[in-house]
């Protein structure tokens, strides 16, 4: 937290009426000076890097922090005599907060993980008189399920069942963390993660590591760590640590499968060795209530075959003939697995990545055809003895926002690499032939191939390089 000497600031002591009424009055002198700069929804930026949305409430001439405050006080175990130091960030319209115990010594902040996307959504949600932490499933996550139990027996050849899950709400996540802390403590550095559905099934997104923990204990960029299970088994897991986020990567899926981790389970990661980073992982499976369920519904979808090698090559050739660019670029034909429902992450041509990407892990920007932008992450992974660079975090959102379908073709032009790597993405939707349909019944599957585009070459050279690199695996 960067404190500015000219930033308005004040102290507040937690009193009996604060605990009883679940609200905290802001100093009246502060309100008289800055009330026009405050927002109805304010974010408390805590010293450990977490953000807590609270609502400002006016009663007569007094102004209070109210909705969301109770969860904040419970989470940090605030009691009578606890002291809070508030610094008003006028630029970002939020409060930077430092917490002291009743002896006026700054507390040891607990470390947990909360999704930034959930925080952003809560901070902009209009109050309806209820706590902003009571978040129902997002409308996009709800499905109209027209079939009952027994659907499995109605599935025909070429079809399969896809289950849809909701994410845990912030309230559920906080509750699970509190229950875990009541059972777990350690003298070693540790953090706690509540398992979202996307961490374990069916997409296997990679879980975030609390930034405050990563900054303090993990080395930057990309490295392997060891997970030690309660049964003595070990797993090698790669992590990435950039300026914007830290995540576990390669090896996570194997760990989750081997331990049969389910959504709603809670994992405590205790650092046992800092030289060769080793975590003892304790899994709490009995935190969630007996009736806990994240399943929204099931639907029957047709199975899609992969594009054949010839189809892929033909689509890329057509896109390559339509694209004229002075920038370095490559082209990807969209396989069904890259767009729906699995959302695998696409591989970047190794020759392109080695030439233009600066390190093993970083963020990139996609500029879409309509002027919108997306921030994505790319990683360097190893599989079957081969090194691969892949787009990762943000790919699913980009695909969904642009309604990309199997058989579409995307050209990625690197228009900037000075500060952050930026790609202009052109989507060709009319490349595939009229009779094209990724329907079931074709077992001649192939991997997605790529066509690189040199920035300065004749048409003859461009086609020559295209054929050569299209064959590179």
Secondary structure, DSSP 8 states (H G I E B T S, - for coil): ----TTS-EEEEE--HHHHHHT-EE--HHHHHHHGGG--SEEEEEETTS-EEEEEEEEETTEEEE-TTHHHHHHHTT--TT-EEEEEEETTTTEEEEEEE-TTS-B---------HHHHHHHHH----SS-TT-----GGG-------TTGGGG--TTEEEEEEE----HHHHHHHHHHHHHH---SS-EEEEE--HHHHSSS----B--HHHHHHHS-SEEEEEEEE-TTS-EEEEEEEE-SS-EEE-TTHHHHHHHTT--TT-EEEEEEEETTTTEEEEEEE-SSS-TT---EEEEEEEE------HHHHHHHHHHHHHH---SS-EEEEE--HHHHSSS----EE-HHHHHHH--SSSEEEEEE-TTS-EEEEEEEEEEETTEEEEEE-TTHHHHHHHTT--TT-EEEEEEEE-SSSEEEEEEEESS-S-TT----SS--------EEEE-SS--HHHHHHHHHHHHT--
